[in-house]
Amino acid sequence: EFTITVNKPKRVIIKRDKKIIKTNKSEPERKREEIKKRQQRENILKSIRDKQEYLELEGKQFIYPNQQEAADKCITAFKNGAVAVCLIAQPGTGKTGTAQAVMIHMATNPNDEEIIYSENIINCTGMSDNDWETQFKNSVLPPFKDNIFHRQNLIKQKDKLQTLKDALLIPDECHIASGIKMTIAKTLKEAGILDVNVLEMRNIKMLDISATPDAVLNDYKKWGTKCAIIKIQPGPSYKGFEIMLKETRILDAPNLEELDDYYELLEFLDERYKNTTKKYFVFRLLDPVKTSILEGLCNELGWACLNHNSDERIDEIDNLMKNPPQKHTLIFVKGFWRASKRISRQHIGATYEQIPKKRDVSVTAQSLAARDCDNYEYSGDQLDVNLRPLHYCDKEAIEQYVEWFNNDCDFSTSEYKSSRINSNGKGKVNSKPTKVNSKIVGGINNSDIHTDDECLTVPIVIKITEEQFKCIRPKRWNFDKLFECMGLELRTELKRIGEKPVDHECPDPTKAGYIKKIITYIQAANENKKLKAWATEITNNPTKDNYVIYLDQTEHRIIVSIYYGSKSK
């Protein structure tokens, strides 16, 4: 830390490590800030006490232990130099509670130099959903209610975002509308926030939250030490997909093609709940013909039908569903009740969504079955497992989601398909660029990604003939021929290192900078030196084994650069 004089009367202090410029304040200004920060702490702590008293009457906690544990990890990551955290939570685990614990810490920090004003804590989402905004405001403490914005309202905060500093930005359901050319990316880019150096200079932290972070997570992994990936572990009272699968309550949705299919489904549900209170059955159907058929059958069976969508809303539906209906009731929701929405579950008998022609794990994991995921204890009818709600959907998509989450949210080792990311579970991951991709975010430095000398190897240079070169890549990669030409040299090297063969990443040899990399690798091989064998644009996980293969078109050589990322764990 050192001091310089600017234009004589004004002095600034520059802290090299944080790149923050602070101007000296007058004594009255400093006193006013001290008073404001003290009052903010007192108001928030009082709000916490009031909230806790209210929740105790319902047998609930304000912040659950697993939520506080995840929040502590987020806070530690920020202290250790991360400017962003990607927080992953299964539906209903308690991401809002975790976010609020982080907000409280930031806004009540006893250190006046580190505290953040509550007006600089912004919660937002890519959804354009008034219900989300209302629900989120109802779930947070009063000091945080004024800065909660869905997509269209966030756009209106452009001026505030441009001057924002000493702040916490929390994008909820960060995967929604996260594309590189979409509104959220444009808004943050225009505000100057999408730059790691700017985030550090303006002391802005980003806490992106989702059960299905999708391609956003894949891009964040390339931020290296500037972004931490943190999971919320479910608490003991959590009822989620794994329990539903174990209890055989997540089922493949029948197609409903023939009239008998409709009868069979409704009669089964009628039989299941014949000796208990009447139930609500939530259906998401986009085909008006199928909706019409169900309405006709409901009339025939003496059931009721309700519509709850953008064209026809049910007033106070949350209060309505707290009590059992007088007769079995179908609720058609169309596009409602997806990510984040909490609904009263006690009197739900089943949910139904058709299996899509093209699987989307993220959409299925955020849909109607997810609305039943939460922290609670069974009561009433649901003490009997056979009276707990059923969820008809794409069962395999839910199974893939659970496997991905339990596999440390690693796309490279878990099969996962959505509109923005596609993984075969064997190392091949394709994703579309998002708002946190290096194409739009400045200051992402590959050197921030941890590597260890033990991960590196001496590149291998293999001379081949012109004919072999033509066979390897006539128009596209011929991997069989490639590995045949690599032959003994590569096998010998793998044996020497004592590792099994690893997955490969093959970049286009015509890409910019290709020849330069070839020369670097050949020189390293000649000098018998280890060399960092990968870059963020050609590998998806720095803790996985990779080898990068280059073809030297001029001298007809194969250059193999192996990186044992598994050794960095």
GUROMAR-663001 format. One record per residue (C-alpha): residue number from 1; residue in three letters; z, y, x. Coordinates in nm, 2 decimals, decimal comma, always signed. Example, Ala and Ser with C-alpha at 12.3 -4.5 7.8 and 13.67 -1.06 7.14 Angstrom:
% GUROMAR-663001
 pos code     pz     py     px
   1  ala  +0,78  -0,45  +1,23
   2  ser  +0,71  -0,11  +1,37
//
This chain:
% GUROMAR-663001
 pos code     pz     py     px
   1  glu  +0,00  +0,00  +0,00
   2  phe  -0,09  +0,34  +0,13
   3  thr  -0,12  +0,70  +0,02
   4  ile  -0,41  +0,94  +0,04
   5  thr  -0,46  +1,30  -0,07
   6  val  -0,74  +1,38  -0,32
   7  asn  -0,84  +1,75  -0,38
   8  lys  -0,51  +1,86  -0,23
   9  pro  -0,29  +1,89  -0,54
  10  lys  -0,35  +1,53  -0,67
  11  arg  -0,22  +1,22  -0,50
  12  val  -0,30  +0,86  -0,58
  13  ile  -0,16  +0,53  -0,47
  14  ile  -0,40  +0,25  -0,40
  15  lys  -0,27  -0,11  -0,40
  16  arg  -0,53  -0,31  -0,21
  17  asp  -0,44  -0,65  -0,36
  18  lys  -0,47  -0,55  -0,72
  19  lys  -0,73  -0,28  -0,68
  20  ile  -0,53  -0,05  -0,92
  21  ile  -0,53  +0,32  -0,89
  22  lys  -0,22  +0,49  -1,02
  23  thr  -0,17  +0,87  -1,04
  24  asn  +0,17  +1,02  -0,99
  25  lys  +0,34  +1,12  -1,31
  26  ser  +0,57  +1,42  -1,37
  27  glu  +0,93  +1,35  -1,44
  28  pro  +0,91  +1,43  -1,81
  29  glu  +0,61  +1,19  -1,85
  30  arg  +0,79  +0,92  -1,67
  31  lys  +1,10  +0,96  -1,89
  32  arg  +0,90  +0,95  -2,21
  33  glu  +0,73  +0,63  -2,09
  34  glu  +1,07  +0,47  -2,01
  35  ile  +1,20  +0,56  -2,36
  36  lys  +0,89  +0,43  -2,53
  37  lys  +0,91  +0,10  -2,34
  38  arg  +1,28  +0,06  -2,41
  39  gln  +1,23  +0,12  -2,78
  40  gln  +0,94  -0,12  -2,79
  41  arg  +1,15  -0,40  -2,64
  42  glu  +1,43  -0,33  -2,89
  43  asn  +1,20  -0,33  -3,18
  44  ile  +1,03  -0,65  -3,08
  45  leu  +1,36  -0,83  -3,02
  46  lys  +1,49  -0,72  -3,36
  47  ser  +1,17  -0,84  -3,52
  48  ile  +1,22  -1,18  -3,35
  49  arg  +1,58  -1,21  -3,49
  50  asp  +1,46  -1,12  -3,84
  51  lys  +1,18  -1,37  -3,83
  52  gln  +1,40  -1,65  -3,70
  53  glu  +1,65  -1,59  -3,98
  54  tyr  +1,38  -1,62  -4,24
  55  leu  +1,22  -1,93  -4,09
  56  glu  +1,56  -2,11  -4,06
  57  leu  +1,58  -2,10  -4,44
  58  glu  +1,26  -2,31  -4,45
  59  gly  +1,38  -2,54  -4,17
  60  lys  +1,11  -2,40  -3,93
  61  gln  +1,12  -2,26  -3,58
  62  phe  +0,97  -1,93  -3,46
  63  ile  +0,84  -2,07  -3,13
  64  tyr  +0,85  -2,45  -3,08
  65  pro  +0,94  -2,59  -2,73
  66  asn  +0,59  -2,72  -2,66
  67  gln  +0,44  -2,38  -2,75
  68  gln  +0,69  -2,19  -2,52
  69  glu  +0,61  -2,44  -2,24
  70  ala  +0,23  -2,37  -2,27
  71  ala  +0,30  -1,99  -2,29
  72  asp  +0,51  -2,01  -1,97
  73  lys  +0,21  -2,18  -1,80
  74  cys  -0,01  -1,90  -1,91
  75  ile  +0,23  -1,63  -1,79
  76  thr  +0,26  -1,81  -1,45
  77  ala  -0,12  -1,83  -1,42
  78  phe  -0,15  -1,46  -1,48
  79  lys  +0,12  -1,39  -1,22
  80  asn  -0,06  -1,61  -0,97
  81  gly  -0,38  -1,40  -0,99
  82  ala  -0,58  -1,54  -1,29
  83  val  -0,74  -1,27  -1,50
  84  ala  -0,82  -1,52  -1,78
  85  val  -0,67  -1,83  -1,93
  86  cys  -0,85  -2,08  -2,16
  87  leu  -0,59  -2,22  -2,38
  88  ile  -0,68  -2,55  -2,56
  89  ala  -0,48  -2,67  -2,86
  90  gln  -0,55  -2,95  -3,11
  91  pro  -0,59  -2,81  -3,46
  92  gly  -0,25  -2,71  -3,60
  93  thr  -0,06  -2,77  -3,27
  94  gly  +0,06  -2,41  -3,26
  95  lys  -0,19  -2,19  -3,07
  96  thr  -0,07  -1,88  -3,26
  97  gly  +0,29  -1,95  -3,17
  98  thr  +0,19  -1,99  -2,80
  99  ala  -0,02  -1,67  -2,81
 100  gln  +0,27  -1,49  -2,97
 101  ala  +0,51  -1,61  -2,70
 102  val  +0,27  -1,47  -2,44
 103  met  +0,24  -1,14  -2,63
 104  ile  +0,62  -1,11  -2,66
 105  his  +0,67  -1,17  -2,28
 106  met  +0,40  -0,91  -2,20
 107  ala  +0,55  -0,65  -2,44
 108  thr  +0,92  -0,70  -2,35
 109  asn  +0,89  -0,75  -1,98
 110  pro  +1,21  -0,60  -1,82
 111  asn  +1,00  -0,46  -1,54
 112  asp  +0,86  -0,12  -1,65
 113  glu  +0,57  -0,16  -1,40
 114  glu  +0,45  -0,48  -1,57
 115  ile  +0,52  -0,43  -1,94
 116  ile  +0,22  -0,39  -2,17
 117  tyr  +0,23  -0,16  -2,47
 118  ser  +0,19  -0,35  -2,80
 119  glu  -0,11  -0,13  -2,90
 120  asn  -0,29  -0,27  -2,59
 121  ile  -0,25  -0,63  -2,71
 122  ile  -0,56  -0,70  -2,90
 123  asn  -0,62  -1,02  -3,10
 124  cys  -0,98  -1,08  -3,21
 125  thr  -1,23  -1,35  -3,31
 126  gly  -1,60  -1,42  -3,33
 127  met  -1,56  -1,50  -3,70
 128  ser  -1,64  -1,24  -3,96
 129  asp  -1,36  -1,35  -4,19
 130  asn  -1,12  -1,13  -4,37
 131  asp  -0,91  -1,43  -4,45
 132  trp  -0,86  -1,50  -4,08
 133  glu  -0,75  -1,14  -4,02
 134  thr  -0,50  -1,15  -4,31
 135  gln  -0,36  -1,49  -4,21
 136  phe  -0,32  -1,38  -3,85
 137  lys  -0,15  -1,06  -3,94
 138  asn  +0,09  -1,26  -4,16
 139  ser  +0,18  -1,49  -3,87
 140  val  +0,26  -1,23  -3,60
 141  leu  +0,55  -0,99  -3,56
 142  pro  +0,51  -0,63  -3,71
 143  pro  +0,45  -0,46  -3,37
 144  phe  +0,14  -0,67  -3,32
 145  lys  -0,02  -0,64  -3,66
 146  asp  -0,23  -0,32  -3,61
 147  asn  -0,46  -0,46  -3,34
 148  ile  -0,60  -0,77  -3,51
 149  phe  -0,98  -0,76  -3,56
 150  his  -1,25  -1,01  -3,68
 151  arg  -1,60  -0,97  -3,54
 152  gln  -1,72  -0,68  -3,74
 153  asn  -1,40  -0,48  -3,71
 154  leu  -1,39  -0,54  -3,33
 155  ile  -1,73  -0,37  -3,30
 156  lys  -1,56  -0,05  -3,44
 157  gln  -1,31  -0,06  -3,15
 158  lys  -1,57  +0,01  -2,89
 159  asp  -1,42  +0,34  -2,77
 160  lys  -1,08  +0,18  -2,73
 161  leu  -1,22  -0,12  -2,54
 162  gln  -1,41  +0,12  -2,30
 163  thr  -1,08  +0,29  -2,20
 164  leu  -0,86  -0,01  -2,22
 165  lys  -0,62  -0,08  -1,93
 166  asp  -0,29  -0,26  -1,88
 167  ala  -0,38  -0,49  -2,17
 168  leu  -0,40  -0,84  -2,31
 169  leu  -0,71  -0,95  -2,50
 170  ile  -0,68  -1,26  -2,71
 171  pro  -1,00  -1,41  -2,86
 172  asp  -0,90  -1,67  -3,11
 173  glu  -1,14  -1,95  -3,18
 174  cys  -1,32  -1,83  -2,87
 175  his  -1,61  -2,07  -2,92
 176  ile  -1,73  -1,90  -3,23
 177  ala  -2,02  -1,65  -3,19
 178  ser  -1,97  -1,69  -2,81
 179  gly  -2,33  -1,69  -2,71
 180  ile  -2,45  -1,47  -2,43
 181  lys  -2,66  -1,26  -2,66
 182  met  -2,42  -1,25  -2,95
 183  thr  -2,21  -0,96  -3,08
 184  ile  -1,88  -1,05  -2,89
 185  ala  -2,06  -1,07  -2,56
 186  lys  -2,25  -0,75  -2,62
 187  thr  -1,93  -0,56  -2,73
 188  leu  -1,73  -0,67  -2,43
 189  lys  -2,01  -0,61  -2,19
 190  glu  -2,07  -0,26  -2,32
 191  ala  -1,70  -0,19  -2,28
 192  gly  -1,73  -0,29  -1,92
 193  ile  -1,48  -0,57  -1,96
 194  leu  -1,70  -0,86  -1,86
 195  asp  -1,65  -0,82  -1,49
 196  val  -1,37  -0,99  -1,29
 197  asn  -1,33  -0,69  -1,06
 198  val  -1,30  -0,46  -1,36
 199  leu  -1,04  -0,69  -1,53
 200  glu  -0,84  -0,67  -1,21
 201  met  -0,88  -0,30  -1,16
 202  arg  -0,79  -0,22  -1,52
 203  asn  -0,52  -0,49  -1,53
 204  ile  -0,66  -0,66  -1,83
 205  lys  -0,58  -1,02  -1,90
 206  met  -0,79  -1,25  -2,13
 207  leu  -0,64  -1,54  -2,32
 208  asp  -0,92  -1,73  -2,49
 209  ile  -0,79  -1,99  -2,75
 210  ser  -0,95  -2,27  -2,93
 211  ala  -0,92  -2,64  -3,03
 212  thr  -1,28  -2,67  -2,94
 213  pro  -1,36  -2,42  -2,66
 214  asp  -1,70  -2,60  -2,61
 215  ala  -1,94  -2,43  -2,37
 216  val  -1,69  -2,14  -2,31
 217  leu  -1,46  -2,39  -2,13
 218  asn  -1,75  -2,52  -1,93
 219  asp  -1,83  -2,16  -1,81
 220  tyr  -1,47  -2,08  -1,75
 221  lys  -1,44  -2,37  -1,51
 222  lys  -1,68  -2,19  -1,28
 223  trp  -1,44  -1,89  -1,25
 224  gly  -1,24  -2,08  -1,00
 225  thr  -0,89  -1,94  -0,94
 226  lys  -0,96  -1,64  -1,17
 227  cys  -0,93  -1,86  -1,48
 228  ala  -0,66  -2,12  -1,56
 229  ile  -0,73  -2,40  -1,81
 230  ile  -0,41  -2,49  -2,00
 231  lys  -0,35  -2,74  -2,28
 232  ile  -0,08  -2,73  -2,54
 233  gln  +0,08  -3,07  -2,57
 234  pro  +0,16  -3,17  -2,92
 235  gly  +0,53  -3,16  -3,03
 236  pro  +0,72  -3,45  -3,18
 237  ser  +0,66  -3,33  -3,54
 238  tyr  +0,28  -3,29  -3,49
 239  lys  +0,06  -3,48  -3,74
 240  gly  -0,29  -3,48  -3,61
 241  phe  -0,61  -3,68  -3,58
 242  glu  -0,46  -3,96  -3,37
 243  ile  -0,20  -4,03  -3,64
 244  met  -0,46  -4,01  -3,92
 245  leu  -0,68  -4,26  -3,73
 246  lys  -0,40  -4,49  -3,67
 247  glu  -0,31  -4,49  -4,04
 248  thr  -0,68  -4,54  -4,13
 249  arg  -0,69  -4,21  -4,32
 250  ile  -1,00  -4,08  -4,14
 251  leu  -1,30  -4,26  -4,29
 252  asp  -1,68  -4,24  -4,26
 253  ala  -1,80  -4,03  -4,56
 254  pro  -2,02  -4,23  -4,80
 255  asn  -2,37  -4,09  -4,84
 256  leu  -2,35  -4,03  -5,21
 257  glu  -2,72  -4,12  -5,26
 258  glu  -2,69  -4,34  -5,58
 259  leu  -2,49  -4,26  -5,89
 260  asp  -2,28  -4,57  -5,82
 261  asp  -2,17  -4,42  -5,49
 262  tyr  -2,02  -4,12  -5,68
 263  tyr  -1,85  -4,35  -5,93
 264  glu  -1,71  -4,58  -5,66
 265  leu  -1,56  -4,29  -5,47
 266  leu  -1,39  -4,11  -5,76
 267  glu  -1,27  -4,44  -5,91
 268  phe  -1,12  -4,54  -5,58
 269  leu  -0,93  -4,20  -5,56
 270  asp  -0,82  -4,23  -5,92
 271  glu  -0,68  -4,58  -5,85
 272  arg  -0,50  -4,46  -5,53
 273  tyr  -0,31  -4,19  -5,70
 274  lys  -0,26  -4,34  -6,05
 275  asn  +0,12  -4,37  -6,02
 276  thr  +0,19  -4,03  -5,87
 277  thr  +0,13  -3,66  -5,94
 278  lys  -0,23  -3,54  -5,98
 279  lys  -0,41  -3,42  -5,67
 280  tyr  -0,66  -3,17  -5,54
 281  phe  -0,98  -3,31  -5,37
 282  val  -1,16  -3,07  -5,15
 283  phe  -1,54  -3,13  -5,12
 284  arg  -1,78  -2,95  -4,89
 285  leu  -2,12  -3,01  -5,03
 286  leu  -2,42  -2,79  -4,95
 287  asp  -2,66  -2,98  -5,19
 288  pro  -2,63  -2,83  -5,54
 289  val  -2,77  -3,15  -5,69
 290  lys  -2,48  -3,35  -5,56
 291  thr  -2,23  -3,09  -5,67
 292  ser  -2,38  -3,10  -6,02
 293  ile  -2,36  -3,48  -6,03
 294  leu  -1,99  -3,46  -5,94
 295  glu  -1,92  -3,20  -6,20
 296  gly  -2,07  -3,42  -6,46
 297  leu  -1,86  -3,72  -6,36
 298  cys  -1,55  -3,51  -6,35
 299  asn  -1,61  -3,41  -6,72
 300  glu  -1,66  -3,78  -6,80
 301  leu  -1,34  -3,89  -6,62
 302  gly  -1,13  -3,59  -6,75
 303  trp  -1,10  -3,43  -6,41
 304  ala  -1,13  -3,05  -6,34
 305  cys  -1,37  -2,87  -6,11
 306  leu  -1,32  -2,54  -5,93
 307  asn  -1,55  -2,34  -5,69
 308  his  -1,40  -2,15  -5,40
 309  asn  -1,67  -1,98  -5,19
 310  ser  -1,82  -1,64  -5,11
 311  asp  -1,97  -1,61  -5,45
 312  glu  -1,69  -1,74  -5,66
 313  arg  -1,33  -1,72  -5,53
 314  ile  -1,01  -1,86  -5,67
 315  asp  -0,75  -1,59  -5,68
 316  glu  -0,42  -1,68  -5,50
 317  ile  -0,55  -2,02  -5,42
 318  asp  -0,28  -2,08  -5,16
 319  asn  -0,01  -2,03  -5,43
 320  leu  -0,21  -2,24  -5,67
 321  met  -0,22  -2,54  -5,44
 322  lys  +0,16  -2,53  -5,38
 323  asn  +0,20  -2,71  -5,71
 324  pro  +0,02  -3,02  -5,84
 325  pro  -0,26  -2,97  -6,08
 326  gln  -0,23  -3,09  -6,44
 327  lys  -0,52  -3,33  -6,38
 328  his  -0,72  -3,44  -6,08
 329  thr  -0,92  -3,14  -5,95
 330  leu  -1,22  -3,11  -5,73
 331  ile  -1,25  -2,79  -5,53
 332  phe  -1,60  -2,71  -5,39
 333  val  -1,57  -2,49  -5,08
 334  lys  -1,92  -2,47  -4,92
 335  gly  -1,86  -2,28  -4,60
 336  phe  -1,49  -2,19  -4,65
 337  trp  -1,19  -2,35  -4,48
 338  arg  -1,32  -2,41  -4,13
 339  ala  -1,16  -2,31  -3,80
 340  ser  -0,80  -2,16  -3,81
 341  lys  -0,75  -2,18  -4,19
 342  arg  -0,42  -2,32  -4,30
 343  ile  -0,39  -2,46  -4,65
 344  ser  -0,11  -2,61  -4,86
 345  arg  -0,14  -2,98  -4,80
 346  gln  +0,13  -3,13  -5,01
 347  his  -0,08  -3,20  -5,32
 348  ile  -0,42  -3,28  -5,15
 349  gly  -0,55  -3,63  -5,22
 350  ala  -0,86  -3,63  -5,01
 351  thr  -1,12  -3,41  -4,84
 352  tyr  -1,49  -3,49  -4,81
 353  glu  -1,77  -3,37  -4,58
 354  gln  -2,10  -3,54  -4,54
 355  ile  -2,19  -3,70  -4,20
 356  pro  -2,45  -3,46  -4,05
 357  lys  -2,78  -3,58  -3,93
 358  lys  -2,70  -3,44  -3,59
 359  arg  -2,35  -3,49  -3,47
 360  asp  -2,14  -3,19  -3,38
 361  val  -1,80  -3,28  -3,25
 362  ser  -1,68  -2,92  -3,25
 363  val  -1,77  -2,85  -3,61
 364  thr  -1,62  -3,18  -3,74
 365  ala  -1,30  -3,13  -3,54
 366  gln  -1,26  -2,78  -3,70
 367  ser  -1,34  -2,88  -4,05
 368  leu  -1,15  -3,01  -4,35
 369  ala  -0,96  -3,29  -4,18
 370  ala  -0,83  -3,04  -3,93
 371  arg  -0,67  -2,84  -4,22
 372  asp  -0,42  -3,13  -4,26
 373  cys  -0,31  -3,11  -3,89
 374  asp  +0,02  -2,93  -3,84
 375  asn  +0,38  -2,95  -3,73
 376  tyr  +0,58  -3,09  -4,03
 377  glu  +0,78  -3,38  -4,16
 378  tyr  +0,65  -3,60  -4,45
 379  ser  +0,82  -3,54  -4,78
 380  gly  +0,78  -3,63  -5,15
 381  asp  +0,48  -3,87  -5,22
 382  gln  +0,37  -3,85  -4,86
 383  leu  +0,67  -4,06  -4,74
 384  asp  +0,45  -4,34  -4,86
 385  val  +0,16  -4,38  -4,61
 386  asn  -0,07  -4,50  -4,89
 387  leu  -0,02  -4,17  -5,07
 388  arg  -0,11  -3,95  -4,78
 389  pro  -0,45  -3,77  -4,80
 390  leu  -0,77  -3,93  -4,69
 391  his  -1,04  -3,75  -4,50
 392  tyr  -1,40  -3,85  -4,53
 393  cys  -1,62  -3,71  -4,25
 394  asp  -1,79  -3,82  -3,93
 395  lys  -1,52  -4,05  -3,80
 396  glu  -1,69  -4,11  -3,47
 397  ala  -1,70  -3,74  -3,40
 398  ile  -1,32  -3,72  -3,45
 399  glu  -1,27  -4,02  -3,22
 400  gln  -1,49  -3,85  -2,95
 401  tyr  -1,28  -3,53  -2,99
 402  val  -0,95  -3,72  -2,94
 403  glu  -1,09  -3,90  -2,64
 404  trp  -1,21  -3,57  -2,49
 405  phe  -0,87  -3,40  -2,54
 406  asn  -0,68  -3,70  -2,40
 407  asn  -0,92  -3,71  -2,10
 408  asp  -0,80  -3,37  -1,99
 409  cys  -1,07  -3,19  -2,18
 410  asp  -1,32  -3,30  -1,92
 411  phe  -1,68  -3,29  -2,05
 412  ser  -1,81  -3,48  -1,75
 413  thr  -1,62  -3,79  -1,83
 414  ser  -1,62  -3,77  -2,21
 415  glu  -1,91  -3,80  -2,45
 416  tyr  -1,93  -3,48  -2,65
 417  lys  -2,20  -3,33  -2,86
 418  ser  -2,22  -2,99  -3,03
 419  ser  -2,47  -2,71  -3,08
 420  arg  -2,37  -2,55  -2,75
 421  ile  -2,28  -2,84  -2,52
 422  asn  -2,39  -3,19  -2,47
 423  ser  -2,23  -3,45  -2,24
 424  asn  -2,31  -3,82  -2,20
 425  gly  -1,97  -3,89  -2,06
 426  lys  -2,12  -4,01  -1,73
 427  gly  -2,13  -3,68  -1,55
 428  lys  -2,43  -3,51  -1,71
 429  val  -2,33  -3,20  -1,89
 430  asn  -2,58  -2,95  -2,05
 431  ser  -2,45  -2,63  -2,20
 432  lys  -2,58  -2,30  -2,32
 433  pro  -2,45  -1,98  -2,15
 434  thr  -2,16  -1,80  -2,32
 435  lys  -1,99  -1,47  -2,30
 436  val  -1,80  -1,58  -1,99
 437  asn  -2,11  -1,72  -1,81
 438  ser  -2,19  -1,58  -1,46
 439  lys  -2,52  -1,45  -1,60
 440  ile  -2,33  -1,18  -1,79
 441  val  -1,99  -1,17  -1,61
 442  gly  -1,98  -0,99  -1,28
 443  gly  -1,76  -1,06  -0,99
 444  ile  -1,75  -1,44  -1,02
 445  asn  -1,72  -1,56  -0,66
 446  asn  -1,78  -1,92  -0,57
 447  ser  -1,53  -1,89  -0,29
 448  asp  -1,26  -1,86  -0,55
 449  ile  -1,32  -2,22  -0,63
 450  his  -1,08  -2,44  -0,43
 451  thr  -1,23  -2,68  -0,18
 452  asp  -1,07  -2,89  +0,08
 453  asp  -1,22  -3,00  +0,41
 454  glu  -1,15  -3,36  +0,30
 455  cys  -1,40  -3,31  +0,02
 456  leu  -1,68  -3,21  +0,25
 457  thr  -1,91  -3,44  +0,45
 458  val  -2,18  -3,39  +0,71
 459  pro  -2,52  -3,36  +0,54
 460  ile  -2,77  -3,64  +0,58
 461  val  -3,13  -3,56  +0,67
 462  ile  -3,39  -3,84  +0,60
 463  lys  -3,75  -3,81  +0,72
 464  ile  -4,01  -3,94  +0,48
 465  thr  -4,39  -3,96  +0,47
 466  glu  -4,62  -3,73  +0,27
 467  glu  -4,71  -4,02  +0,04
 468  gln  -4,34  -4,10  -0,02
 469  phe  -4,28  -3,73  -0,10
 470  lys  -4,56  -3,74  -0,36
 471  cys  -4,42  -4,05  -0,52
 472  ile  -4,07  -3,90  -0,55
 473  arg  -4,18  -3,59  -0,73
 474  pro  -4,54  -3,61  -0,87
 475  lys  -4,44  -3,40  -1,18
 476  arg  -4,08  -3,48  -1,23
 477  trp  -3,81  -3,66  -1,04
 478  asn  -3,86  -4,03  -0,98
 479  phe  -3,51  -4,14  -0,90
 480  asp  -3,59  -4,50  -0,83
 481  lys  -3,83  -4,40  -0,56
 482  leu  -3,59  -4,13  -0,44
 483  phe  -3,31  -4,38  -0,38
 484  glu  -3,54  -4,63  -0,23
 485  cys  -3,65  -4,38  +0,03
 486  met  -3,29  -4,27  +0,09
 487  gly  -3,21  -4,64  +0,14
 488  leu  -3,00  -4,75  +0,43
 489  glu  -2,91  -4,41  +0,56
 490  leu  -2,73  -4,31  +0,24
 491  arg  -2,56  -4,65  +0,19
 492  thr  -2,44  -4,64  +0,55
 493  glu  -2,29  -4,30  +0,50
 494  leu  -2,12  -4,39  +0,18
 495  lys  -1,98  -4,71  +0,34
 496  arg  -1,86  -4,50  +0,64
 497  ile  -1,67  -4,26  +0,41
 498  gly  -1,53  -4,55  +0,22
 499  glu  -1,63  -4,43  -0,12
 500  lys  -1,83  -4,58  -0,41
 501  pro  -2,16  -4,42  -0,50
 502  val  -2,11  -4,10  -0,70
 503  asp  -2,30  -3,92  -0,97
 504  his  -2,58  -3,70  -0,86
 505  glu  -2,70  -3,35  -0,94
 506  cys  -3,06  -3,27  -0,85
 507  pro  -3,16  -2,90  -0,86
 508  asp  -3,52  -2,79  -0,89
 509  pro  -3,66  -2,76  -0,53
 510  thr  -3,86  -2,46  -0,63
 511  lys  -3,56  -2,25  -0,72
 512  ala  -3,48  -1,93  -0,53
 513  gly  -3,30  -1,98  -0,20
 514  tyr  -3,40  -2,34  -0,17
 515  ile  -3,55  -2,33  +0,17
 516  lys  -3,25  -2,14  +0,30
 517  lys  -3,02  -2,41  +0,18
 518  ile  -3,23  -2,68  +0,34
 519  ile  -3,22  -2,51  +0,67
 520  thr  -2,85  -2,47  +0,65
 521  tyr  -2,79  -2,83  +0,57
 522  ile  -3,03  -2,95  +0,84
 523  gln  -2,86  -2,73  +1,10
 524  ala  -2,52  -2,86  +0,99
 525  ala  -2,64  -3,22  +1,02
 526  asn  -2,78  -3,16  +1,37
 527  glu  -2,45  -3,01  +1,47
 528  asn  -2,25  -3,28  +1,30
 529  lys  -2,06  -3,03  +1,09
 530  lys  -1,91  -3,06  +0,74
 531  leu  -2,07  -2,83  +0,49
 532  lys  -1,97  -2,72  +0,14
 533  ala  -2,22  -2,92  -0,06
 534  trp  -2,24  -2,76  -0,40
 535  ala  -2,24  -2,44  -0,59
 536  thr  -2,12  -2,35  -0,94
 537  glu  -2,47  -2,34  -1,08
 538  ile  -2,54  -2,70  -0,99
 539  thr  -2,21  -2,89  -1,06
 540  asn  -1,99  -2,89  -1,37
 541  asn  -1,66  -2,99  -1,23
 542  pro  -1,53  -2,91  -0,88
 543  thr  -1,28  -3,20  -0,90
 544  lys  -1,54  -3,46  -0,95
 545  asp  -1,76  -3,64  -0,69
 546  asn  -2,11  -3,50  -0,65
 547  tyr  -2,40  -3,52  -0,42
 548  val  -2,68  -3,26  -0,41
 549  ile  -3,03  -3,38  -0,32
 550  tyr  -3,29  -3,14  -0,18
 551  leu  -3,66  -3,21  -0,10
 552  asp  -3,81  -3,03  +0,20
 553  gln  -4,17  -2,98  +0,08
 554  thr  -4,28  -2,85  +0,42
 555  glu  -4,15  -3,11  +0,66
 556  his  -4,12  -3,39  +0,40
 557  arg  -3,75  -3,46  +0,43
 558  ile  -3,47  -3,56  +0,20
 559  ile  -3,14  -3,37  +0,25
 560  val  -2,83  -3,52  +0,09
 561  ser  -2,51  -3,32  +0,08
 562  ile  -2,21  -3,51  -0,05
 563  tyr  -1,90  -3,34  -0,19
 564  tyr  -1,59  -3,56  -0,28
 565  gly  -1,42  -3,33  -0,53
 566  ser  -1,19  -3,61  -0,64
 567  lys  -1,00  -3,56  -0,31
 568  ser  -0,91  -3,21  -0,41
 569  lys  -0,69  -3,32  -0,70
//
